[in-house]
Amino acid sequence: MASIKELDYLKIPLEDIKLATNNFSDTCFIGQGGFGRVYKGQLPISSSTTRSGKPTTTVAVKRLDVKGGQGQHEFLIEIVMLSSYKHDNLVSLIGFSEEGDEKIIVYEHEVRGSLDKYLATDLTWVQCLQICLGAARGLNYLHSGMIGNYDDERRFLSHLARLRFEEGKLDEIILPSIRKQIKTNSLQIFSRIAYQCLEMDRKQRPTMALIMEQLQTSLEFQIGCRRMTRIGLWGSSTGGSPWSSQLGSNQKLRKIMIDHEDWIYSIGFTTEEFGGLLDSSQHHGGAGGKSGGEISEIIFDANEEITGILGTVGVTTGRYAGYIVISLLCFMTNKTRHGPFGKKTGTPFSVPWELGSFAGFYGRAGFYLDGLGCYLKATI
Ligand SMILES: Nc1ncnc2c1ncn2[C@@H]1O[C@H](COP(=O)(O)OP(=O)(O)OP(=O)(O)O)[C@@H](O)[C@H]1O
């Protein structure tokens, strides 16, 4: 798709549009739309010939009813989109004008006017079908124009992207011209957050803040300046309040305390500094420390490291039903496996360990452990 700078050739001088519409006179007015008034006009086929009596074409001039920067985005989108697509069932763009406060879009004039004029008239069934078919042809062109005329799952880009992500075959949908440039960890961060955006359940989709953060991380991996990254968040990105327990370069995880039943109520950490100083003040969830279920403790050996984390995201039932929370956690280390804690329900998750080594946790918590993610020290 073209950028607005590349569309300079479509610019029409405001002076020419005024001449074509008799200075937007009422006699040229043809209709009022949601964004402004539309006028009929005669524009020379080459606008530089306005006053020379050369051949003209009939146009519909939409004068947008906007002030200052208002509507600028919609204006640009309409021009960029329409300039990229040409089809019998789509109105054609002739050009545009943006001078002073005026924003004007010039279309080819459709002699029969707008479809809404006909919908309330006595149409036959054949005419109804022809109208539907015309609209379908226009939409089909828009849908299949951004990936070819495929007759399989490739017709729908979001569906295709989900499938290829799940199959681990993203390579197949990345443009060959950029495939070789992309660093593996940059693509992993990018595709993981993109996949979450395509969640069918709207509530499971990430917030824009998280998307921004993950794209920034992906970029930093690509340009090679990333030392620490956040993976996740799994669970709810809106429930409870955010918390973070990132290990400092002189700290090590000594103990994890988990309050669990059918889901995880809370999680607590004790860290140790290399000088021997213990810090056990980091407790998250359980509505301020209250117990909900069984309390389990994992005490790590001096040379024990977390090498894998598995979990599930479920939905609470009972008195406080309907909250998306972490329902199960299991920690693998270089020595043993701790867990599982909680109950295996809902959607599984695991930490992509190839991105780095364990460097802490973050998440969201209130009455439950609503969400959990990990800090990883990147191995670039
Ligand atoms: N290309 C065109 N050719 C002929 N008449 C047009 C053309 N474009 C618009 N019109 C007329 O101007 C009226 C307003 O059009 P416009 O597209 O602004 O309104 P709309 O259908 O409400 O769409 P929008 O929501 O984009 O404003 C239409 O009902 C139609 O009568």
The ligand as an SDF file (V2000), in Angstrom:
LIG
                    3D

 31 33  0  0  0  0  0  0  0  0999 V2000
  -19.1870    8.9010   -6.1280 N   0  0  0  0  0  0  0  0  0  0  0  0
  -20.4170    9.3720   -5.9870 C   0  0  0  0  0  0  0  0  0  0  0  0
  -21.2110    9.5200   -7.0750 N   0  0  0  0  0  0  0  0  0  0  0  0
  -22.4630   10.0040   -6.9560 C   0  0  0  0  0  0  0  0  0  0  0  0
  -23.0250   10.3690   -5.7880 N   0  0  0  0  0  0  0  0  0  0  0  0
  -22.2850   10.2630   -4.6790 C   0  0  0  0  0  0  0  0  0  0  0  0
  -20.9560    9.7510   -4.7180 C   0  0  0  0  0  0  0  0  0  0  0  0
  -20.4430    9.7280   -3.4630 N   0  0  0  0  0  0  0  0  0  0  0  0
  -21.4350   10.2120   -2.6770 C   0  0  0  0  0  0  0  0  0  0  0  0
  -22.5290   10.5310   -3.3960 N   0  0  0  0  0  0  0  0  0  0  0  0
  -23.7880   11.0960   -2.8940 C   0  0  0  0  0  0  0  0  0  0  0  0
  -23.5040   11.8310   -1.7110 O   0  0  0  0  0  0  0  0  0  0  0  0
  -24.2270   11.2820   -0.5960 C   0  0  0  0  0  0  0  0  0  0  0  0
  -23.3130   11.2840    0.6200 C   0  0  0  0  0  0  0  0  0  0  0  0
  -22.2460   10.4260    0.3530 O   0  0  0  0  0  0  0  0  0  0  0  0
  -21.2390    9.9710    1.4720 P   0  0  0  0  0  0  0  0  0  0  0  0
  -20.3700    8.9110    0.9210 O   0  0  0  0  0  0  0  0  0  0  0  0
  -20.5520   11.1650    2.0350 O   0  0  0  0  0  0  0  0  0  0  0  0
  -22.2080    9.4830    2.5940 O   0  0  0  0  0  0  0  0  0  0  0  0
  -22.4620    8.1780    3.3760 P   0  0  0  0  0  0  0  0  0  0  0  0
  -23.0500    7.1870    2.4460 O   0  0  0  0  0  0  0  0  0  0  0  0
  -23.2240    8.5920    4.5720 O   0  0  0  0  0  0  0  0  0  0  0  0
  -21.0420    7.6610    3.7520 O   0  0  0  0  0  0  0  0  0  0  0  0
  -20.0930    8.1050    4.9190 P   0  0  0  0  0  0  0  0  0  0  0  0
  -20.5480    7.3450    6.1210 O   0  0  0  0  0  0  0  0  0  0  0  0
  -18.7640    7.7070    4.3940 O   0  0  0  0  0  0  0  0  0  0  0  0
  -20.2030    9.5720    5.1110 O   0  0  0  0  0  0  0  0  0  0  0  0
  -24.6130    9.8790   -1.0250 C   0  0  0  0  0  0  0  0  0  0  0  0
  -25.8170    9.4730   -0.4420 O   0  0  0  0  0  0  0  0  0  0  0  0
  -24.7840   10.0180   -2.5310 C   0  0  0  0  0  0  0  0  0  0  0  0
  -26.0780   10.5250   -2.8090 O   0  0  0  0  0  0  0  0  0  0  0  0
  1  2  1  0
  2  3  1  0
  2  7  2  0
  3  4  2  0
  4  5  1  0
  5  6  2  0
  6  7  1  0
  6 10  1  0
  7  8  1  0
  8  9  2  0
  9 10  1  0
 10 11  1  0
 11 12  1  0
 11 30  1  0
 12 13  1  0
 13 14  1  0
 13 28  1  0
 14 15  1  0
 15 16  1  0
 16 17  2  0
 16 18  1  0
 16 19  1  0
 19 20  1  0
 20 21  2  0
 20 22  1  0
 20 23  1  0
 23 24  1  0
 24 25  2  0
 24 26  1  0
 24 27  1  0
 28 29  1  0
 28 30  1  0
 30 31  1  0
M  END
$$$$
